[in-house]
Structure formats: C-alpha cells, structure tokens
Amino acid sequence: MSILIDENTRVIVQGITGRDGTFHTRMMRNYGTKVVAGVTPGKGGQEIEGVPVYNSVAEAVQATGADTSIIFVPAGFAYDALLEAILARVQLVVCVTEGVPTLDAVRAIVVARSHGVRIVGPNCPGIISPGKAKVGIMPATAFKRGCVGVVSRSGTLTYEIAANTNEFGQTTVIGIGGDPVIGTNFIDCLKMFQDDPETRAIVLVGEIGGSDEENAAQYVRQYVTKPVFGFIAGQTAPPDKRMGHAGAIISSGSGTAIEKIKAFQSAGIEVIYEPEELNQKLRARL
Amino acid sequence: MFAQAGIPVPREAVAQTQFAAKTIAQELGLPVVIKAQVLVGGRGKAGGIKRVARIEDVQPVAAEILGMNIKGLKVEKVLVSECVDIKSEFYVGITIDRGARQPVLIASAAGGVEIEEVARTSPEKIHRCTIDPLLGLVPFQARNIGMRLCQEAKLAQQFTAIAQKLYRLFIERDCSLVEINPLVLNADGNLLALDAKVNFDDNALFRHPENEALRDLNSEEPIEIEAKKAGLSYIKLSGNVGCVVNGAGLAMATMDLIKRFGGEPANFLDVGGSSSPDKMALALRIILSDPNVRAILVNIFGGITRCDDIAQGIILARQQADIKTPLVVRLVGTNADQAKEILATTPILWADTMSQAVKMAVAKAREAR
C-alpha cells in the first residue's frame, strides 16, 4: 500500500490556468494521476490539458467527486484557496505555494483541524506514491515503486535522498514543506508509515530549525518498530537570520543540527551523513 | 510603533547628531538614557546604552555612542529617553510556537537580560501560553500570566492591557516576534515599555509596504541584497569551496558534505526553483566576487529547475568574465542530457554523483591554495 494518495485519488488543481498549474497538471496526468478538475475563479467552462475548469472548489467537488486538492496560486491568495478547499470538504490539501505568510498558515491549519482536513505544506514539493500517483512537482524519474517511506522538509534534497533508495524503491514520498508552520509534520507521517504494511523502512530528512525532528525522535523511540534512517541538513549552516530570538526559547536548547542528530541517535534512528550510503544501509537492515 | 499601538513608553526622541541629542535632553530634563539605535540585540552589553546625569556630558556620550560599531554595525542614530526610576523589570514577548503551530505569549520576571539566557539558566521563571489565532489573546490568559508575574491584581490588569495591544501589533503587522524587554515597573506604580524589538515575517512583506521603509539596508551585506533582488538566496561564509545548488535543503546538504570531505564551504547559495540562464550567471558572478573561492561546485537536481538553463548560465558567465577558477559540475534530472551537450566543449569537470562532485571540488580547492 501507500499512504495519503494512490491510484484512486481524485485531484483538483487550484490555480490550473497559471503557468506552474498548467505545466504540473500535464506532468501529473502523464504520471497517471487522476486529475479530475481545475479551479480558477472566472475561468469556469474552459478545459486545460483535457481537464475541466470550474469557478469554485465546491462546484468542482460536486461535479467530479474529487477528494484531494493541490494549490498553485500565488502566496497572497493561498490562504483563501486553502480555506476554500477545506470548506468544500476535500480530505487532503497539498499547498505547493512558497512564501505564504506564517499567520495565514497558522489560521488555515486551525480551520483544517476543526474540519478534519489534512494540509500538506505550504512550501512543499507534494506527495508521490511511485507507480500510482503524484500530487506534486517532483521529477518522476527520481522515484521507483517499492518499500521505503520517505518524509522530508526539503524539495530537491528529497529527490536526492529518494534516488539513493532506488534499490528498494518507495511506498510514498512526502515533502512536508520548509516553512516554520506546516500542516503535516514528521510524527503524522511516521504514524501512517508505521501502520502501512507495505512500508518496511522509513527515511526522515530533516534540517535545522524548530524541534520537529526531536519530537519525531521521541515518537520513533516509543511507537515505531520499523527501521528508521535520518538525515539532517545544515550542520555547517550559520544561525538562520530569520529565526527571531524568541524562537530559541521555544526550542530551548534544540534546533541545531547537532542536537537533532543526537536526538535521532538516542532514539535508535540510524543517521546518514552521505545520501549515497542509503542503499547500502538499507541492504544491511532489510 | 509601540507608542502608536497604545503601549506606554517613556518620553523620548531619536537624534542623529550629538547636538540634536543635547537639545532633546534639555527638553526632557536630566537625567536621560542614551541608547544606540541598531538592528541587533545585545546593545547594553556592548556599551551602547548609557545613563547621563549632567547636561554637559550629553554631547560627549552621544558622540561616543554614535561612533560605535556594534556587532559589525555602525551606530548612525541614538535614542534619548527620560530616565525611568525602575522598581522591577519584566520580559514580555509574542512569537510563533512552531510545535504548537500557534502564537505564544511568553513572559518572565527576569527582565532586562536576553530571554535565551533566562531559558537556559532558569526556565522556571518563564511563563507561556499559546494563543488560538481565531480567538486572539483572551483577557483571562494574559491576566493569569500577569498575576504570576506581578502578584498583584492592579498590575496584572495593566499587564493584560499591554499584552493585548502587543498581540494586536503582532497580528496587524504580520510579525514573527514582538518583545518588550524590559517592561518596567516605575516608582509611580505603572508599567512602561523601556525597550522593544520586532521582527517581521518576510513572507508577509508584500502586504506591508510600510515595513519596507523601516528596513536599514546598511545593516545587510550588499552582495546578499543583490542576490535577493535576483531571487537567489545567498549567504557568505568563510571557506574556499563556492557552491551553486538548487533548493535550500540540498544546498545545506552540499555544504555539509564539503565539510565532511575536508573542505570548507565559501557560501550557501540556492538558485531557486524556476532558474534562468541569467540567474545562474549572476550566481557564478556573486561567488567569484569572493576572493577566497578556489573552486566552484555546481550541484543541481533538476525538477522545476532545468539543467539546460543552468548550462546556458555557465556559458553566459564565461562570456561575461574570464573564469579561471576550477568548475566542478554535477547535473541530474530535467534536461540533463541537453545540458551535457551544451557544455561539451567547455572546460569543466564533470561528476556523476553528489559525493564524487564534492570530493573533486574539495581536491581542486586544495590544489589551488
């Protein structure tokens, strides 16, 4: 099995008439994803890449029975697009848009939670269940169907890491996004991978900032029985200028790469320092 | 900004010269406090905050602070404030709790020192509550923290009013951090914001043109500003292996690998998603402007970024300048084959994998030194 998306997932593209929306609609369809509708207010009735366009998400859901949405609208409109998808009761919203104001993400996530909707992102490459469906912007050639679950805060680094597990392939690869506030975190994904019978090993790709990796480590120690591998980017990164100093108080003593690596190690997560080691490390454990 | 938000502050004014400082001091009455106006923390420790009791001392003290360099930033302005008789000092701030994915109000009875310090040494002195963004900071939440902080209902009420105004400021201006440190209790029994700091959410700048005016470009590296304008994210470091990578995570991982294989990265550079040859050429120019750079590593995992764009950018950069620095290139993903054709006659070193590319670049940098 895979998690979050598979060959039955029915996808709406919000912002389908934009450059990125149109391009990735084509790429997702080429991969075999069931893209059933697009939404751009005022452009209902058109067809893009063979996909019917509607004026609203609610109309699109009603007409097509879509259960998932992917958002390509500009940052200033992302909050509205997120709320529209949530209130139209799709189950999963993948927000690719980069540069969404943090407070917009905060509000949208609260609303999503109260409606039982999952947000992935913002600022993420999306999700791919190789061989089944892709709801995202990743290059399909980096992935192969198999038994490793990958979850990452990054974009291109996710492709690099996944490509180095191709001896075993992947059940699902999720880019959860690089923003400080995101809808789905490591623990959410760990839970799903642990419960997925086809996933035999999990790779966590973290980076400096926040404490999601530390929380994930604690969760792994308590609940995850499958082999978990961890990679942390940013061991040589200078302190993030954008991180305000009250950010440091929240993590009090966590947030650097070294602390995250220590947290991984103490939870029995095998730390990877070089992406190219992965196939070999997987071989040793599977 | 804090005064505009209705938060009580001392009487004060900004001076750009020692003479203006004196005029302000005369109007306020002595003693006064003179503070360096720079966009970094830790001014007090650096000697950028001084109390002056006599009018004849105002000019020399202001002149001294105005000439200072604090953490690499030249002091161009000072703030001259009335001297407040302090009975006690508190800290109050609002930021985003990333784990809770909500704003959080943080307060401490240990005001006047950096909050990270308090968090390290005496975390029990810190009070916090997360704020539901749909409800806002509800009065009882602020009052409860106020009571724990001041142990007195009347002061807790004052604290509540200040905390709510602070929250409004946080929301209305799309901040990532607002803090008052110290919030002081003066001899008259009133709470007053003596010093404050605010960080804005970069992602929300598009809807706050008023924040752009507050930006002090002098306090940012000119080359980092130029990069940012072009949509590149560049941070200069001290090593000698320059790197051009697409994606922040992969860029960090590349830097880490340089270090792992015995080199030192000269920079962080993310060429961003949809690359163009111009952007790539600019990226190379920026890296070459760093005299420490002995080798350049280009590591691209093409997705949205097209490898042929990257290749064209390398050609363009070579037309614009005579590049003698060794160039190690690793391109995979979208249009990588085309890129290899484009660069077929260009003297560069090809690598197939990330580890191989990093090892080659580190070796080249070592040879050139």
Contacts between the chains, C-beta under 8 A, distances in Angstrom:
chain1	res1	chain2	res2	distance
A	20	B	304	7.9
A	75	B	203	6.7
A	75	B	206	7.1
A	76	B	206	6.1
A	76	B	207	6.9
A	98	B	273	7.4
A	99	B	203	4.9
A	99	B	206	8.0
A	100	B	203	6.1
A	101	B	174	5.6
A	101	B	201	5.6
A	101	B	203	4.8
A	101	B	204	3.7
A	101	B	207	7.4
A	102	B	96	5.9
A	102	B	174	7.7
A	102	B	176	6.5
A	102	B	201	4.9
A	102	B	203	6.3
A	102	B	204	7.3
A	103	B	103	8.0
A	103	B	133	6.9
A	103	B	171	6.7
A	103	B	174	5.9
A	103	B	201	7.0
A	103	B	204	7.1
A	104	B	204	7.9
A	105	B	101	7.9
A	106	B	96	6.9
A	106	B	101	6.1
A	106	B	102	6.2
A	106	B	103	7.1
A	106	B	133	5.0
A	107	B	133	5.0
A	107	B	134	6.9
A	109	B	101	5.4
A	110	B	101	8.0
A	110	B	102	7.5
A	110	B	132	6.9
A	110	B	133	5.9
A	110	B	134	5.8
A	111	B	134	7.7
A	125	B	303	7.3
A	137	B	303	6.4
A	137	B	304	6.1
A	138	B	303	5.8
A	139	B	301	8.0
A	139	B	302	6.5
A	139	B	303	4.5
A	139	B	333	5.0
A	139	B	334	5.8
A	141	B	333	7.0
A	142	B	301	7.4
A	142	B	303	8.0
A	142	B	333	6.9
A	152	B	249	7.3
A	153	B	249	6.7
A	154	B	247	6.4
A	154	B	248	6.9
A	154	B	249	2.6
A	154	B	250	6.8
A	155	B	247	4.7
A	155	B	248	7.9
A	155	B	249	6.5
A	155	B	250	7.7
A	155	B	303	7.2
A	156	B	245	7.8
A	156	B	246	5.4
A	156	B	247	3.2
A	156	B	249	6.7
A	156	B	250	4.2
A	156	B	301	4.4
A	156	B	303	6.3
A	156	B	305	7.7
A	157	B	247	6.1
A	157	B	249	3.4
A	157	B	250	4.3
A	157	B	252	7.8
A	157	B	253	5.4
A	157	B	301	8.0
A	158	B	249	7.4
A	159	B	301	5.0
A	159	B	303	6.3
A	159	B	333	7.0
A	160	B	250	5.9
A	160	B	253	7.2
A	160	B	301	5.3
A	160	B	354	6.4
A	163	B	301	7.9
A	163	B	332	7.7
A	178	B	248	6.3
A	178	B	249	7.0
A	179	B	203	7.8
A	180	B	96	6.2
A	180	B	98	5.1
A	180	B	176	7.9
A	181	B	96	6.2
A	181	B	98	6.2
A	181	B	101	5.0
A	182	B	101	7.9
A	205	B	249	7.2
A	207	B	248	7.8
A	207	B	249	5.7
A	207	B	252	6.2
A	208	B	252	7.5
A	209	B	98	7.9
A	210	B	98	4.3
A	210	B	99	7.2
A	211	B	98	7.2
A	211	B	99	5.8
A	212	B	98	7.4
A	212	B	99	7.4
A	215	B	99	6.6
A	231	B	253	7.5
A	233	B	249	4.9
A	233	B	250	7.7
A	233	B	252	3.9
A	233	B	253	4.4
A	233	B	256	6.5
A	234	B	252	4.3
A	234	B	256	7.1
A	235	B	252	8.0
A	235	B	256	4.5
A	235	B	259	6.9
A	236	B	237	7.6
A	236	B	252	7.5
A	236	B	255	4.6
A	236	B	256	5.3
A	236	B	258	7.5
A	236	B	259	4.8
A	236	B	265	5.8
A	237	B	252	5.3
A	237	B	255	6.9
A	237	B	268	6.7
A	238	B	235	6.3
A	238	B	237	6.7
A	238	B	268	7.9
A	241	B	235	7.9
A	242	B	176	7.3
A	242	B	199	7.9
A	242	B	202	6.1
A	244	B	95	5.8
A	244	B	176	5.2
A	244	B	177	3.4
A	244	B	199	4.2
A	245	B	41	6.3
A	245	B	114	7.1
A	245	B	115	6.8
A	245	B	116	5.9
A	245	B	177	7.3
A	246	B	93	4.9
A	246	B	94	7.9
A	246	B	95	3.9
A	246	B	106	6.2
A	246	B	115	6.3
A	246	B	177	5.0
A	246	B	179	6.2
A	247	B	95	6.3
A	247	B	96	7.9
A	247	B	98	7.6
A	247	B	176	7.9
A	247	B	177	7.4
A	248	B	115	8.0
A	248	B	116	4.7
A	248	B	119	7.2
A	249	B	106	6.3
A	249	B	115	5.3
A	249	B	116	6.1
A	249	B	118	7.9
A	249	B	119	4.4
A	249	B	126	7.0
A	250	B	95	7.0
A	250	B	97	5.4
A	250	B	98	6.6
A	250	B	99	7.1
A	250	B	104	7.0
A	251	B	98	8.0
A	252	B	119	4.6
A	252	B	120	7.2
A	252	B	123	6.4
A	253	B	119	7.9
A	253	B	120	7.1
A	257	B	256	7.8
A	273	B	256	7.7
A	273	B	260	6.1
A	274	B	257	6.6
A	274	B	260	7.0
A	274	B	355	5.6
A	275	B	253	7.2
A	275	B	354	6.2
A	275	B	355	7.7
A	276	B	353	6.0
A	276	B	354	6.9
A	276	B	355	4.9
